[in-house]
């Protein structure tokens, strides 16, 4: 079971955020209280994937963390012969993800088969796929590596497939950025985070999670060979996009 997120509740020396065992233990609570609209995004990624999934193809969940998107894909996709490949480079995440998926198997029948792989998505060989999900993953990839990754994903995407990308975004207009950033902080306060927790987590993430504007995402996706980029969801400074080849 997930614990309440109290990782930054007491003063601690500055350190970069990592997806270690401590984070994994509280991750479901952390992301629910930190990312507005997260449950809506995850469930609808399954719904959207069902439209683009092709028979006898792979569905990738890259940076799968605890497998929330993988579970949504398995709930909604019914294309014959499809299978999910979930990949993450955190040993702690992969271990817990496998436990959660095993629990899902015990509660449902006729779910898509799934393989959980511990690997770096920048290095692992990928095969052709009809759906590729990057759910709050690209923002943790070094900016100089993002175009190459997306170009590789585009090359492995089947005609008629889709890339599903969710990200925290920033805004080029300072007034908009200040407003939506402030509203996001209000969202965290409303979910019980203290000023100390907010400040310490922001410090931990500032060198690890580097955000782009929506225009930067669109331009990069087009540079990678995607012809259509459709934002289908936004809540405050979090968005989800469908990119089509």
Secondary structure, DSSP 8 states (H G I E B T S, - for coil): ------TTSS----------HHHHHHHHHHHHHHSTTHHHHHHHHHHHHHHH--TT-EEEEET-TTTHHHHHHHHH---TT-EEEEEES-HHHHHHHHHHHHHHHHH-SS--EEEEEES-TTTS----EEEEEEES-GGGS-HHHHHHHHHHHHHTEEEEEEEEEEEEB--SSHHHHHHHHHHHHHHHHHTT--HHHHHHHHHHHTTT---B-HHHHHHHHHHTT--EEEEEEEETTEEEEEEE-
